[in-house]
């Protein structure tokens, strides 16, 4: 993996003007899953996703596509982070920050559902 990819693990190709209208926060204990009303495809290691509710396409780089493939099934954020740390050379705090940022971006454009676990 090159230094360029390591410095910005989860470079996203999502719209820069994103509305933050959701009240759901994402934490390391959150469970995330891609929404059903979307179509995605692999394009040479990257991903393109069509939000069928909005008709807007979104693109993810190689690392974002790796995350996207994981969240086709419900995943706890810490489990995703562990998989990224195993797969890529990145420091844990940077990985955590970039992963949460990516997931919030995906949530803001309606591509993932977030469920927060509560401790009884």
Jmol script that loads the backbone (N, CA, C; Angstrom):
load data "model"
ATOM      1  N   UNK A   1       0.840  -1.172   0.000  1.00  0.00           N
ATOM      2  CA  UNK A   1       0.000   0.000   0.000  1.00  0.00           C
ATOM      3  C   UNK A   1       0.882   1.230   0.000  1.00  0.00           C
ATOM      4  N   UNK A   2       0.581   2.214  -0.793  1.00  0.00           N
ATOM      5  CA  UNK A   2       1.405   3.403  -0.896  1.00  0.00           C
ATOM      6  C   UNK A   2       1.130   4.355   0.250  1.00  0.00           C
ATOM      7  N   UNK A   3       2.071   5.299   0.471  1.00  0.00           N
ATOM      8  CA  UNK A   3       1.893   6.292   1.517  1.00  0.00           C
ATOM      9  C   UNK A   3       0.671   7.150   1.257  1.00  0.00           C
ATOM     10  N   UNK A   4       0.371   7.448  -0.001  1.00  0.00           N
ATOM     11  CA  UNK A   4      -0.793   8.274  -0.322  1.00  0.00           C
ATOM     12  C   UNK A   4      -2.074   7.629   0.196  1.00  0.00           C
ATOM     13  N   UNK A   5      -2.214   6.330  -0.010  1.00  0.00           N
ATOM     14  CA  UNK A   5      -3.413   5.649   0.453  1.00  0.00           C
ATOM     15  C   UNK A   5      -3.432   5.542   1.968  1.00  0.00           C
ATOM     16  N   UNK A   6      -2.279   5.396   2.596  1.00  0.00           N
ATOM     17  CA  UNK A   6      -2.223   5.288   4.034  1.00  0.00           C
ATOM     18  C   UNK A   6      -2.607   6.599   4.712  1.00  0.00           C
ATOM     19  N   UNK A   7      -2.206   7.742   4.149  1.00  0.00           N
ATOM     20  CA  UNK A   7      -2.463   9.014   4.800  1.00  0.00           C
ATOM     21  C   UNK A   7      -3.941   9.360   4.852  1.00  0.00           C
ATOM     22  N   UNK A   8      -4.703   8.980   3.855  1.00  0.00           N
ATOM     23  CA  UNK A   8      -6.146   9.234   3.862  1.00  0.00           C
ATOM     24  C   UNK A   8      -6.841   7.927   3.535  1.00  0.00           C
ATOM     25  N   UNK A   9      -6.982   7.098   4.534  1.00  0.00           N
ATOM     26  CA  UNK A   9      -7.503   5.741   4.368  1.00  0.00           C
ATOM     27  C   UNK A   9      -8.816   5.703   3.613  1.00  0.00           C
ATOM     28  N   UNK A  10      -9.739   6.522   3.961  1.00  0.00           N
ATOM     29  CA  UNK A  10     -11.083   6.406   3.418  1.00  0.00           C
ATOM     30  C   UNK A  10     -11.470   7.645   2.624  1.00  0.00           C
ATOM     31  N   UNK A  11     -10.677   7.988   1.630  1.00  0.00           N
ATOM     32  CA  UNK A  11     -11.030   9.105   0.764  1.00  0.00           C
ATOM     33  C   UNK A  11     -12.360   8.783   0.101  1.00  0.00           C
ATOM     34  N   UNK A  12     -13.312   9.682   0.251  1.00  0.00           N
ATOM     35  CA  UNK A  12     -14.639   9.432  -0.283  1.00  0.00           C
ATOM     36  C   UNK A  12     -14.889  10.277  -1.508  1.00  0.00           C
ATOM     37  N   UNK A  13     -15.758   9.802  -2.361  1.00  0.00           N
ATOM     38  CA  UNK A  13     -16.167  10.540  -3.537  1.00  0.00           C
ATOM     39  C   UNK A  13     -17.655  10.829  -3.429  1.00  0.00           C
ATOM     40  N   UNK A  14     -18.073  11.304  -2.267  1.00  0.00           N
ATOM     41  CA  UNK A  14     -19.466  11.634  -2.045  1.00  0.00           C
ATOM     42  C   UNK A  14     -19.651  13.134  -2.246  1.00  0.00           C
ATOM     43  N   UNK A  15     -20.898  13.576  -2.459  1.00  0.00           N
ATOM     44  CA  UNK A  15     -21.138  15.003  -2.630  1.00  0.00           C
ATOM     45  C   UNK A  15     -20.598  15.789  -1.431  1.00  0.00           C
ATOM     46  N   UNK A  16     -20.079  16.987  -1.688  1.00  0.00           N
ATOM     47  CA  UNK A  16     -19.528  17.790  -0.608  1.00  0.00           C
ATOM     48  C   UNK A  16     -20.608  18.520   0.168  1.00  0.00           C
ATOM     49  N   UNK A  17     -21.760  18.742  -0.431  1.00  0.00           N
ATOM     50  CA  UNK A  17     -22.846  19.415   0.266  1.00  0.00           C
ATOM     51  C   UNK A  17     -23.816  18.353   0.770  1.00  0.00           C
ATOM     52  N   UNK A  18     -23.655  17.985   2.031  1.00  0.00           N
ATOM     53  CA  UNK A  18     -24.460  16.928   2.619  1.00  0.00           C
ATOM     54  C   UNK A  18     -25.235  17.512   3.793  1.00  0.00           C
ATOM     55  N   UNK A  19     -26.519  17.265   3.829  1.00  0.00           N
ATOM     56  CA  UNK A  19     -27.372  17.743   4.903  1.00  0.00           C
ATOM     57  C   UNK A  19     -27.281  16.792   6.084  1.00  0.00           C
ATOM     58  N   UNK A  20     -27.127  17.329   7.261  1.00  0.00           N
ATOM     59  CA  UNK A  20     -27.076  16.513   8.468  1.00  0.00           C
ATOM     60  C   UNK A  20     -28.409  16.626   9.198  1.00  0.00           C
ATOM     61  N   UNK A  21     -29.422  15.950   8.677  1.00  0.00           N
ATOM     62  CA  UNK A  21     -30.750  16.050   9.250  1.00  0.00           C
ATOM     63  C   UNK A  21     -31.082  14.883  10.165  1.00  0.00           C
ATOM     64  N   UNK A  22     -30.219  13.919  10.249  1.00  0.00           N
ATOM     65  CA  UNK A  22     -30.504  12.752  11.067  1.00  0.00           C
ATOM     66  C   UNK A  22     -30.041  12.968  12.500  1.00  0.00           C
ATOM     67  N   UNK A  23     -30.793  12.415  13.446  1.00  0.00           N
ATOM     68  CA  UNK A  23     -30.443  12.536  14.861  1.00  0.00           C
ATOM     69  C   UNK A  23     -29.597  11.358  15.334  1.00  0.00           C
ATOM     70  N   UNK A  24     -29.536  10.293  14.539  1.00  0.00           N
ATOM     71  CA  UNK A  24     -28.823   9.093  14.926  1.00  0.00           C
ATOM     72  C   UNK A  24     -27.316   9.311  14.836  1.00  0.00           C
ATOM     73  N   UNK A  25     -26.632   9.103  15.936  1.00  0.00           N
ATOM     74  CA  UNK A  25     -25.180   9.232  15.932  1.00  0.00           C
ATOM     75  C   UNK A  25     -24.548   7.867  15.725  1.00  0.00           C
ATOM     76  N   UNK A  26     -23.342   7.891  15.260  1.00  0.00           N
ATOM     77  CA  UNK A  26     -22.612   6.647  15.030  1.00  0.00           C
ATOM     78  C   UNK A  26     -21.477   6.567  16.030  1.00  0.00           C
ATOM     79  N   UNK A  27     -21.420   5.453  16.746  1.00  0.00           N
ATOM     80  CA  UNK A  27     -20.341   5.218  17.700  1.00  0.00           C
ATOM     81  C   UNK A  27     -19.679   3.894  17.354  1.00  0.00           C
ATOM     82  N   UNK A  28     -18.647   3.554  18.083  1.00  0.00           N
ATOM     83  CA  UNK A  28     -17.944   2.295  17.838  1.00  0.00           C
ATOM     84  C   UNK A  28     -18.829   1.086  18.113  1.00  0.00           C
ATOM     85  N   UNK A  29     -19.894   1.265  18.905  1.00  0.00           N
ATOM     86  CA  UNK A  29     -20.792   0.163  19.242  1.00  0.00           C
ATOM     87  C   UNK A  29     -22.004   0.093  18.326  1.00  0.00           C
ATOM     88  N   UNK A  30     -22.143   1.048  17.423  1.00  0.00           N
ATOM     89  CA  UNK A  30     -23.273   1.059  16.496  1.00  0.00           C
ATOM     90  C   UNK A  30     -23.209  -0.134  15.550  1.00  0.00           C
ATOM     91  N   UNK A  31     -24.369  -0.565  15.110  1.00  0.00           N
ATOM     92  CA  UNK A  31     -24.486  -1.586  14.077  1.00  0.00           C
ATOM     93  C   UNK A  31     -24.922  -0.867  12.806  1.00  0.00           C
ATOM     94  N   UNK A  32     -24.195  -1.087  11.722  1.00  0.00           N
ATOM     95  CA  UNK A  32     -24.503  -0.429  10.450  1.00  0.00           C
ATOM     96  C   UNK A  32     -24.742  -1.472   9.373  1.00  0.00           C
ATOM     97  N   UNK A  33     -25.643  -1.131   8.426  1.00  0.00           N
ATOM     98  CA  UNK A  33     -25.953  -2.020   7.316  1.00  0.00           C
ATOM     99  C   UNK A  33     -26.415  -1.166   6.146  1.00  0.00           C
ATOM    100  N   UNK A  34     -26.086  -1.595   4.939  1.00  0.00           N
ATOM    101  CA  UNK A  34     -26.536  -0.860   3.763  1.00  0.00           C
ATOM    102  C   UNK A  34     -28.052  -0.970   3.641  1.00  0.00           C
ATOM    103  N   UNK A  35     -28.688   0.091   3.129  1.00  0.00           N
ATOM    104  CA  UNK A  35     -30.133   0.078   2.939  1.00  0.00           C
ATOM    105  C   UNK A  35     -30.487  -0.863   1.790  1.00  0.00           C
ATOM    106  N   UNK A  36     -31.707  -1.295   1.773  1.00  0.00           N
ATOM    107  CA  UNK A  36     -32.155  -2.226   0.729  1.00  0.00           C
ATOM    108  C   UNK A  36     -32.402  -1.519  -0.603  1.00  0.00           C
ATOM    109  N   UNK A  37     -32.831  -0.252  -0.557  1.00  0.00           N
ATOM    110  CA  UNK A  37     -33.236   0.454  -1.768  1.00  0.00           C
ATOM    111  C   UNK A  37     -32.043   1.124  -2.454  1.00  0.00           C
ATOM    112  N   UNK A  38     -31.048   0.303  -2.817  1.00  0.00           N
ATOM    113  CA  UNK A  38     -29.855   0.774  -3.513  1.00  0.00           C
ATOM    114  C   UNK A  38     -29.333  -0.348  -4.392  1.00  0.00           C
ATOM    115  N   UNK A  39     -28.552   0.041  -5.359  1.00  0.00           N
ATOM    116  CA  UNK A  39     -27.871  -0.925  -6.225  1.00  0.00           C
ATOM    117  C   UNK A  39     -26.405  -0.525  -6.232  1.00  0.00           C
ATOM    118  N   UNK A  40     -25.522  -1.494  -6.046  1.00  0.00           N
ATOM    119  CA  UNK A  40     -24.090  -1.179  -6.069  1.00  0.00           C
ATOM    120  C   UNK A  40     -23.368  -2.122  -7.014  1.00  0.00           C
ATOM    121  N   UNK A  41     -22.216  -1.649  -7.489  1.00  0.00           N
ATOM    122  CA  UNK A  41     -21.413  -2.440  -8.408  1.00  0.00           C
ATOM    123  C   UNK A  41     -19.940  -2.149  -8.180  1.00  0.00           C
ATOM    124  N   UNK A  42     -19.132  -3.181  -8.363  1.00  0.00           N
ATOM    125  CA  UNK A  42     -17.682  -3.036  -8.279  1.00  0.00           C
ATOM    126  C   UNK A  42     -17.161  -2.534  -9.617  1.00  0.00           C
ATOM    127  N   UNK A  43     -16.327  -1.504  -9.572  1.00  0.00           N
ATOM    128  CA  UNK A  43     -15.696  -0.967 -10.778  1.00  0.00           C
ATOM    129  C   UNK A  43     -14.194  -0.948 -10.575  1.00  0.00           C
ATOM    130  N   UNK A  44     -13.549  -2.037 -10.880  1.00  0.00           N
ATOM    131  CA  UNK A  44     -12.098  -2.107 -10.743  1.00  0.00           C
ATOM    132  C   UNK A  44     -11.609  -1.894  -9.329  1.00  0.00           C
ATOM    133  N   UNK A  45     -12.297  -2.469  -8.356  1.00  0.00           N
ATOM    134  CA  UNK A  45     -11.896  -2.328  -6.960  1.00  0.00           C
ATOM    135  C   UNK A  45     -12.579  -1.175  -6.248  1.00  0.00           C
ATOM    136  N   UNK A  46     -13.167  -0.258  -6.988  1.00  0.00           N
ATOM    137  CA  UNK A  46     -13.935   0.830  -6.389  1.00  0.00           C
ATOM    138  C   UNK A  46     -15.413   0.448  -6.473  1.00  0.00           C
ATOM    139  N   UNK A  47     -16.269   1.237  -5.836  1.00  0.00           N
ATOM    140  CA  UNK A  47     -17.693   0.922  -5.863  1.00  0.00           C
ATOM    141  C   UNK A  47     -18.481   2.129  -6.340  1.00  0.00           C
ATOM    142  N   UNK A  48     -19.540   1.849  -7.089  1.00  0.00           N
ATOM    143  CA  UNK A  48     -20.509   2.866  -7.457  1.00  0.00           C
ATOM    144  C   UNK A  48     -21.851   2.391  -6.898  1.00  0.00           C
ATOM    145  N   UNK A  49     -22.564   3.317  -6.252  1.00  0.00           N
ATOM    146  CA  UNK A  49     -23.808   2.974  -5.569  1.00  0.00           C
ATOM    147  C   UNK A  49     -24.895   3.922  -6.047  1.00  0.00           C
ATOM    148  N   UNK A  50     -26.020   3.367  -6.453  1.00  0.00           N
ATOM    149  CA  UNK A  50     -27.173   4.159  -6.847  1.00  0.00           C
ATOM    150  C   UNK A  50     -28.186   4.121  -5.714  1.00  0.00           C
ATOM    151  N   UNK A  51     -28.485   5.297  -5.160  1.00  0.00           N
ATOM    152  CA  UNK A  51     -29.548   5.422  -4.174  1.00  0.00           C
ATOM    153  C   UNK A  51     -30.847   5.506  -4.961  1.00  0.00           C
ATOM    154  N   UNK A  52     -31.660   4.461  -4.895  1.00  0.00           N
ATOM    155  CA  UNK A  52     -32.862   4.407  -5.718  1.00  0.00           C
ATOM    156  C   UNK A  52     -33.945   5.356  -5.217  1.00  0.00           C
ATOM    157  N   UNK A  53     -33.822   5.867  -3.996  1.00  0.00           N
ATOM    158  CA  UNK A  53     -34.780   6.855  -3.500  1.00  0.00           C
ATOM    159  C   UNK A  53     -34.525   8.229  -4.091  1.00  0.00           C
ATOM    160  N   UNK A  54     -33.259   8.557  -4.326  1.00  0.00           N
ATOM    161  CA  UNK A  54     -32.907   9.893  -4.811  1.00  0.00           C
ATOM    162  C   UNK A  54     -32.479   9.903  -6.270  1.00  0.00           C
ATOM    163  N   UNK A  55     -32.079   8.737  -6.795  1.00  0.00           N
ATOM    164  CA  UNK A  55     -31.573   8.669  -8.161  1.00  0.00           C
ATOM    165  C   UNK A  55     -30.151   9.180  -8.295  1.00  0.00           C
ATOM    166  N   UNK A  56     -29.466   9.348  -7.174  1.00  0.00           N
ATOM    167  CA  UNK A  56     -28.096   9.881  -7.168  1.00  0.00           C
ATOM    168  C   UNK A  56     -27.098   8.729  -7.024  1.00  0.00           C
ATOM    169  N   UNK A  57     -26.054   8.778  -7.858  1.00  0.00           N
ATOM    170  CA  UNK A  57     -24.953   7.828  -7.784  1.00  0.00           C
ATOM    171  C   UNK A  57     -23.895   8.356  -6.816  1.00  0.00           C
ATOM    172  N   UNK A  58     -23.263   7.443  -6.099  1.00  0.00           N
ATOM    173  CA  UNK A  58     -22.164   7.769  -5.186  1.00  0.00           C
ATOM    174  C   UNK A  58     -21.015   6.822  -5.483  1.00  0.00           C
ATOM    175  N   UNK A  59     -19.791   7.311  -5.361  1.00  0.00           N
ATOM    176  CA  UNK A  59     -18.623   6.484  -5.617  1.00  0.00           C
ATOM    177  C   UNK A  59     -17.758   6.348  -4.389  1.00  0.00           C
ATOM    178  N   UNK A  60     -17.151   5.188  -4.225  1.00  0.00           N
ATOM    179  CA  UNK A  60     -16.224   4.936  -3.124  1.00  0.00           C
ATOM    180  C   UNK A  60     -14.921   4.395  -3.685  1.00  0.00           C
ATOM    181  N   UNK A  61     -13.817   4.833  -3.086  1.00  0.00           N
ATOM    182  CA  UNK A  61     -12.522   4.309  -3.505  1.00  0.00           C
ATOM    183  C   UNK A  61     -12.366   2.862  -3.019  1.00  0.00           C
ATOM    184  N   UNK A  62     -11.192   2.308  -3.215  1.00  0.00           N
ATOM    185  CA  UNK A  62     -10.935   0.908  -2.878  1.00  0.00           C
ATOM    186  C   UNK A  62     -11.242   0.587  -1.414  1.00  0.00           C
ATOM    187  N   UNK A  63     -10.821   1.438  -0.510  1.00  0.00           N
ATOM    188  CA  UNK A  63     -11.035   1.173   0.917  1.00  0.00           C
ATOM    189  C   UNK A  63     -12.503   1.361   1.275  1.00  0.00           C
ATOM    190  N   UNK A  64     -13.125   2.411   0.720  1.00  0.00           N
ATOM    191  CA  UNK A  64     -14.549   2.610   0.937  1.00  0.00           C
ATOM    192  C   UNK A  64     -15.357   1.435   0.413  1.00  0.00           C
ATOM    193  N   UNK A  65     -14.942   0.888  -0.732  1.00  0.00           N
ATOM    194  CA  UNK A  65     -15.618  -0.282  -1.304  1.00  0.00           C
ATOM    195  C   UNK A  65     -15.445  -1.507  -0.403  1.00  0.00           C
ATOM    196  N   UNK A  66     -14.284  -1.622   0.222  1.00  0.00           N
ATOM    197  CA  UNK A  66     -14.043  -2.712   1.170  1.00  0.00           C
ATOM    198  C   UNK A  66     -15.057  -2.631   2.317  1.00  0.00           C
ATOM    199  N   UNK A  67     -15.232  -1.422   2.844  1.00  0.00           N
ATOM    200  CA  UNK A  67     -16.208  -1.202   3.920  1.00  0.00           C
ATOM    201  C   UNK A  67     -17.612  -1.503   3.407  1.00  0.00           C
ATOM    202  N   UNK A  68     -17.935  -1.001   2.215  1.00  0.00           N
ATOM    203  CA  UNK A  68     -19.264  -1.202   1.650  1.00  0.00           C
ATOM    204  C   UNK A  68     -19.594  -2.694   1.545  1.00  0.00           C
ATOM    205  N   UNK A  69     -18.637  -3.489   1.092  1.00  0.00           N
ATOM    206  CA  UNK A  69     -18.856  -4.932   0.988  1.00  0.00           C
ATOM    207  C   UNK A  69     -19.123  -5.564   2.354  1.00  0.00           C
ATOM    208  N   UNK A  70     -18.440  -5.065   3.378  1.00  0.00           N
ATOM    209  CA  UNK A  70     -18.658  -5.592   4.726  1.00  0.00           C
ATOM    210  C   UNK A  70     -20.061  -5.280   5.231  1.00  0.00           C
ATOM    211  N   UNK A  71     -20.560  -4.079   4.937  1.00  0.00           N
ATOM    212  CA  UNK A  71     -21.838  -3.668   5.525  1.00  0.00           C
ATOM    213  C   UNK A  71     -23.054  -4.083   4.688  1.00  0.00           C
ATOM    214  N   UNK A  72     -22.845  -4.967   3.732  1.00  0.00           N
ATOM    215  CA  UNK A  72     -23.997  -5.569   3.066  1.00  0.00           C
ATOM    216  C   UNK A  72     -24.770  -6.421   4.065  1.00  0.00           C
ATOM    217  N   UNK A  73     -24.093  -6.854   5.114  1.00  0.00           N
ATOM    218  CA  UNK A  73     -24.700  -7.535   6.262  1.00  0.00           C
ATOM    219  C   UNK A  73     -24.451  -6.652   7.485  1.00  0.00           C
ATOM    220  N   UNK A  74     -25.351  -6.671   8.477  1.00  0.00           N
ATOM    221  CA  UNK A  74     -25.144  -5.821   9.670  1.00  0.00           C
ATOM    222  C   UNK A  74     -23.786  -6.073  10.316  1.00  0.00           C
ATOM    223  N   UNK A  75     -23.091  -4.990  10.626  1.00  0.00           N
ATOM    224  CA  UNK A  75     -21.756  -5.069  11.231  1.00  0.00           C
ATOM    225  C   UNK A  75     -21.636  -4.056  12.365  1.00  0.00           C
ATOM    226  N   UNK A  76     -20.960  -4.444  13.423  1.00  0.00           N
ATOM    227  CA  UNK A  76     -20.629  -3.507  14.498  1.00  0.00           C
ATOM    228  C   UNK A  76     -19.423  -2.695  14.018  1.00  0.00           C
ATOM    229  N   UNK A  77     -19.442  -1.400  14.294  1.00  0.00           N
ATOM    230  CA  UNK A  77     -18.384  -0.507  13.804  1.00  0.00           C
ATOM    231  C   UNK A  77     -17.006  -0.987  14.250  1.00  0.00           C
ATOM    232  N   UNK A  78     -16.866  -1.450  15.477  1.00  0.00           N
ATOM    233  CA  UNK A  78     -15.542  -1.921  15.936  1.00  0.00           C
ATOM    234  C   UNK A  78     -15.061  -3.122  15.122  1.00  0.00           C
ATOM    235  N   UNK A  79     -15.995  -3.965  14.691  1.00  0.00           N
ATOM    236  CA  UNK A  79     -15.606  -5.121  13.869  1.00  0.00           C
ATOM    237  C   UNK A  79     -15.099  -4.661  12.503  1.00  0.00           C
ATOM    238  N   UNK A  80     -15.744  -3.658  11.930  1.00  0.00           N
ATOM    239  CA  UNK A  80     -15.287  -3.098  10.652  1.00  0.00           C
ATOM    240  C   UNK A  80     -13.895  -2.517  10.827  1.00  0.00           C
ATOM    241  N   UNK A  81     -13.698  -1.783  11.910  1.00  0.00           N
ATOM    242  CA  UNK A  81     -12.392  -1.177  12.164  1.00  0.00           C
ATOM    243  C   UNK A  81     -11.306  -2.247  12.289  1.00  0.00           C
ATOM    244  N   UNK A  82     -11.604  -3.327  12.979  1.00  0.00           N
ATOM    245  CA  UNK A  82     -10.618  -4.404  13.126  1.00  0.00           C
ATOM    246  C   UNK A  82     -10.250  -5.013  11.781  1.00  0.00           C
ATOM    247  N   UNK A  83     -11.231  -5.192  10.911  1.00  0.00           N
ATOM    248  CA  UNK A  83     -10.961  -5.732   9.571  1.00  0.00           C
ATOM    249  C   UNK A  83     -10.082  -4.773   8.773  1.00  0.00           C
ATOM    250  N   UNK A  84     -10.346  -3.459   8.892  1.00  0.00           N
ATOM    251  CA  UNK A  84      -9.523  -2.469   8.191  1.00  0.00           C
ATOM    252  C   UNK A  84      -8.087  -2.486   8.700  1.00  0.00           C
ATOM    253  N   UNK A  85      -7.920  -2.590  10.013  1.00  0.00           N
ATOM    254  CA  UNK A  85      -6.581  -2.621  10.599  1.00  0.00           C
ATOM    255  C   UNK A  85      -5.812  -3.866  10.168  1.00  0.00           C
ATOM    256  N   UNK A  86      -6.519  -4.968   9.951  1.00  0.00           N
ATOM    257  CA  UNK A  86      -5.880  -6.198   9.476  1.00  0.00           C
ATOM    258  C   UNK A  86      -5.492  -6.079   8.002  1.00  0.00           C
ATOM    259  N   UNK A  87      -6.305  -5.387   7.236  1.00  0.00           N
ATOM    260  CA  UNK A  87      -6.138  -5.326   5.788  1.00  0.00           C
ATOM    261  C   UNK A  87      -5.178  -4.226   5.330  1.00  0.00           C
ATOM    262  N   UNK A  88      -5.160  -3.094   6.055  1.00  0.00           N
ATOM    263  CA  UNK A  88      -4.397  -1.917   5.621  1.00  0.00           C
ATOM    264  C   UNK A  88      -3.441  -1.451   6.712  1.00  0.00           C
ATOM    265  N   UNK A  89      -2.365  -0.805   6.289  1.00  0.00           N
ATOM    266  CA  UNK A  89      -1.391  -0.243   7.226  1.00  0.00           C
ATOM    267  C   UNK A  89      -1.859   1.145   7.612  1.00  0.00           C
ATOM    268  N   UNK A  90      -2.475   1.240   8.786  1.00  0.00           N
ATOM    269  CA  UNK A  90      -3.038   2.506   9.257  1.00  0.00           C
ATOM    270  C   UNK A  90      -3.058   2.475  10.779  1.00  0.00           C
ATOM    271  N   UNK A  91      -2.866   3.631  11.381  1.00  0.00           N
ATOM    272  CA  UNK A  91      -2.925   3.718  12.838  1.00  0.00           C
ATOM    273  C   UNK A  91      -4.375   3.669  13.288  1.00  0.00           C
ATOM    274  N   UNK A  92      -4.605   3.041  14.417  1.00  0.00           N
ATOM    275  CA  UNK A  92      -5.959   2.827  14.916  1.00  0.00           C
ATOM    276  C   UNK A  92      -6.766   4.120  15.073  1.00  0.00           C
ATOM    277  N   UNK A  93      -6.212   5.199  15.656  1.00  0.00           N
ATOM    278  CA  UNK A  93      -7.016   6.430  15.800  1.00  0.00           C
ATOM    279  C   UNK A  93      -7.414   7.041  14.450  1.00  0.00           C
ATOM    280  N   UNK A  94      -6.517   6.987  13.482  1.00  0.00           N
ATOM    281  CA  UNK A  94      -6.816   7.517  12.141  1.00  0.00           C
ATOM    282  C   UNK A  94      -7.890   6.658  11.490  1.00  0.00           C
ATOM    283  N   UNK A  95      -7.753   5.350  11.618  1.00  0.00           N
ATOM    284  CA  UNK A  95      -8.728   4.424  11.055  1.00  0.00           C
ATOM    285  C   UNK A  95     -10.113   4.678  11.653  1.00  0.00           C
ATOM    286  N   UNK A  96     -10.181   4.798  12.952  1.00  0.00           N
ATOM    287  CA  UNK A  96     -11.449   5.021  13.635  1.00  0.00           C
ATOM    288  C   UNK A  96     -12.104   6.317  13.172  1.00  0.00           C
ATOM    289  N   UNK A  97     -11.330   7.386  13.134  1.00  0.00           N
ATOM    290  CA  UNK A  97     -11.849   8.685  12.716  1.00  0.00           C
ATOM    291  C   UNK A  97     -12.346   8.648  11.268  1.00  0.00           C
ATOM    292  N   UNK A  98     -11.540   8.092  10.383  1.00  0.00           N
ATOM    293  CA  UNK A  98     -11.921   8.039   8.967  1.00  0.00           C
ATOM    294  C   UNK A  98     -13.134   7.131   8.744  1.00  0.00           C
ATOM    295  N   UNK A  99     -13.198   6.029   9.470  1.00  0.00           N
ATOM    296  CA  UNK A  99     -14.330   5.115   9.332  1.00  0.00           C
ATOM    297  C   UNK A  99     -15.626   5.784   9.791  1.00  0.00           C
ATOM    298  N   UNK A 100     -15.599   6.430  10.941  1.00  0.00           N
ATOM    299  CA  UNK A 100     -16.798   7.123  11.447  1.00  0.00           C
ATOM    300  C   UNK A 100     -17.217   8.207  10.464  1.00  0.00           C
ATOM    301  N   UNK A 101     -16.260   8.945   9.913  1.00  0.00           N
ATOM    302  CA  UNK A 101     -16.572   9.998   8.933  1.00  0.00           C
ATOM    303  C   UNK A 101     -17.241   9.395   7.699  1.00  0.00           C
ATOM    304  N   UNK A 102     -16.694   8.308   7.179  1.00  0.00           N
ATOM    305  CA  UNK A 102     -17.292   7.650   6.021  1.00  0.00           C
ATOM    306  C   UNK A 102     -18.709   7.187   6.331  1.00  0.00           C
ATOM    307  N   UNK A 103     -18.891   6.533   7.466  1.00  0.00           N
ATOM    308  CA  UNK A 103     -20.210   6.021   7.816  1.00  0.00           C
ATOM    309  C   UNK A 103     -21.224   7.150   7.992  1.00  0.00           C
ATOM    310  N   UNK A 104     -20.804   8.261   8.587  1.00  0.00           N
ATOM    311  CA  UNK A 104     -21.704   9.414   8.722  1.00  0.00           C
ATOM    312  C   UNK A 104     -22.082   9.963   7.353  1.00  0.00           C
ATOM    313  N   UNK A 105     -21.120  10.015   6.441  1.00  0.00           N
ATOM    314  CA  UNK A 105     -21.409  10.484   5.083  1.00  0.00           C
ATOM    315  C   UNK A 105     -22.408   9.555   4.396  1.00  0.00           C
ATOM    316  N   UNK A 106     -22.208   8.258   4.532  1.00  0.00           N
ATOM    317  CA  UNK A 106     -23.127   7.293   3.939  1.00  0.00           C
ATOM    318  C   UNK A 106     -24.520   7.397   4.562  1.00  0.00           C
ATOM    319  N   UNK A 107     -24.553   7.636   5.856  1.00  0.00           N
ATOM    320  CA  UNK A 107     -25.820   7.809   6.553  1.00  0.00           C
ATOM    321  C   UNK A 107     -26.528   9.084   6.071  1.00  0.00           C
ATOM    322  N   UNK A 108     -25.783  10.151   5.935  1.00  0.00           N
ATOM    323  CA  UNK A 108     -26.358  11.429   5.537  1.00  0.00           C
ATOM    324  C   UNK A 108     -26.993  11.395   4.151  1.00  0.00           C
ATOM    325  N   UNK A 109     -26.458  10.552   3.269  1.00  0.00           N
ATOM    326  CA  UNK A 109     -27.024  10.453   1.919  1.00  0.00           C
ATOM    327  C   UNK A 109     -27.992   9.277   1.792  1.00  0.00           C
ATOM    328  N   UNK A 110     -28.336   8.659   2.929  1.00  0.00           N
ATOM    329  CA  UNK A 110     -29.369   7.636   2.947  1.00  0.00           C
ATOM    330  C   UNK A 110     -28.963   6.276   2.446  1.00  0.00           C
ATOM    331  N   UNK A 111     -27.681   5.941   2.540  1.00  0.00           N
ATOM    332  CA  UNK A 111     -27.221   4.652   2.025  1.00  0.00           C
ATOM    333  C   UNK A 111     -27.029   3.583   3.100  1.00  0.00           C
ATOM    334  N   UNK A 112     -27.050   3.984   4.383  1.00  0.00           N
ATOM    335  CA  UNK A 112     -26.931   2.990   5.450  1.00  0.00           C
ATOM    336  C   UNK A 112     -27.954   3.267   6.539  1.00  0.00           C
ATOM    337  N   UNK A 113     -28.266   2.201   7.277  1.00  0.00           N
ATOM    338  CA  UNK A 113     -29.081   2.284   8.480  1.00  0.00           C
ATOM    339  C   UNK A 113     -28.149   2.091   9.666  1.00  0.00           C
ATOM    340  N   UNK A 114     -28.429   2.810  10.746  1.00  0.00           N
ATOM    341  CA  UNK A 114     -27.599   2.739  11.945  1.00  0.00           C
ATOM    342  C   UNK A 114     -28.481   2.352  13.118  1.00  0.00           C
ATOM    343  N   UNK A 115     -28.037   1.347  13.853  1.00  0.00           N
ATOM    344  CA  UNK A 115     -28.721   0.955  15.095  1.00  0.00           C
ATOM    345  C   UNK A 115     -27.697   1.042  16.201  1.00  0.00           C
ATOM    346  N   UNK A 116     -28.061   1.744  17.254  1.00  0.00           N
ATOM    347  CA  UNK A 116     -27.151   1.888  18.367  1.00  0.00           C
ATOM    348  C   UNK A 116     -27.485   0.885  19.451  1.00  0.00           C
ATOM    349  N   UNK A 117     -26.466   0.177  19.911  1.00  0.00           N
ATOM    350  CA  UNK A 117     -26.640  -0.800  20.966  1.00  0.00           C
ATOM    351  C   UNK A 117     -26.745  -0.078  22.298  1.00  0.00           C
ATOM    352  N   UNK A 118     -27.586  -0.568  23.170  1.00  0.00           N
ATOM    353  CA  UNK A 118     -27.688   0.002  24.505  1.00  0.00           C
ATOM    354  C   UNK A 118     -27.255  -1.051  25.498  1.00  0.00           C
ATOM    355  N   UNK A 119     -26.593  -0.607  26.553  1.00  0.00           N
ATOM    356  CA  UNK A 119     -26.123  -1.513  27.593  1.00  0.00           C
ATOM    357  C   UNK A 119     -27.191  -1.579  28.679  1.00  0.00           C
ATOM    358  N   UNK A 120     -27.661  -2.782  28.972  1.00  0.00           N
ATOM    359  CA  UNK A 120     -28.724  -2.952  29.972  1.00  0.00           C
ATOM    360  C   UNK A 120     -28.168  -2.952  31.364  1.00  0.00           C
TER     361      UNK A 120
END
end "model"
wireframe off; spacefill off
backbone 0.3
color backbone group
